[in-house]
Amino acid sequence: MEHYLDILVMLLILLGAGIYLYKFFKRARAGCGSICSGCSSSCKTKPRQFKTKTIQLKKIA
């Protein structure tokens, strides 16, 4: 019985990861046509840049 619970939990994790990846790639190829045909010129080809936050360090005397 414990094995069924383990398998069920693993399947739920895999299902959740699959749904997340599907949504992620669906947003990434928005306006690109199908995934097999590649992207047209309307696609964003530049990767998103993240802003870095500066962390101020304080010296302990």
N, C-alpha and C positions, 0 to 999 in steps of 0.2 A: 504494500500500500504506500509506503514511503517513496518508492521509486516512481510511482505515478505522480505524486506531488512534485518531486524533483523535475520530472519531465515536463509537467504542466508549467512550472515556473520558468524553465528554460525556454519553452515555446512562447510564453508570454513576453519574455525579454526579447527574443528574436523577432516576434511580431511587432513589438514597439519600436525596435531599432529599424526594421524594414519600413514601417510607416514614416518614421522620422527621415530616413534617407530618401524615400520617395518624395516627400514634401520638399526637402532641401534641394534635390536635383530638379524638381518641377519649377521651383522659383529661380534656380540658377539658369535654366534654359528658356526662360520666358521670352517669347518673341524670336526664338531661334529655329522654329520648325521642329522636326522630329529629332531625336537623339542620334539617329543613324545618318541623317543628311548633313549634319554639322550646322554651324551657325552662319547666318547671313550677316551683312554689314550692320544690321540694326541691333545686333547684340552688343552688350558691354564686354569689351575684351580686356579692360584694365581691372586688376584685382583691387578689392576694397582696401584702403589704407586705414590703419587704426591710429588714433591719436594717442601719444604716450603722455602719461601723467608724470610730472616731476614730484619726487618724494624728497622733502627736505629732511636732512639728517641733523640731529642736534648732538653736539659734543657734551659728554658728561665730564665735568671737571672733578 
